[in-house]
């Protein structure tokens, strides 16, 4: 199978990720995904249908979603992307059954593995914990009450 250049990988991923998130088109990823594509994510592995459903749920819950690529690095058949997602949870979404109305901003890193000019696998490391704190789904450290101290400091 022919290999794709690192410049082509970067251009392809930049275009599709911007179309998916900023263009709000979950199906745009279909054009670059291999038939046996797998997304490895802390919330579970997904095939292309599962990835599309997750993306659509995020888009549905965040009408002002903005995606920004911060860095891209490529070597061999791999491409790493560091990115930021942000928006306001104004409808049920991937993480919420009811909208919180909270604005959130979180970052992630995705590593893509190409087979020829198609993405065969991707590994995601996204700050779900920080996002859930910003959405008010779990308490943040700032929300925690300081422990009262009695006696000598430890």
ZILINRA-V284233 format. One line per field, one symbol per residue. burial: 1 if it has 16 or more other C-alpha atoms within 10 Angstrom, else 0. Layout:
burial->???
This chain:
burial->0000010011011101111111011111110111001111000001110011111111111100111110010100111111111111111111110011001111111111111011111111010001111110000000000000000000
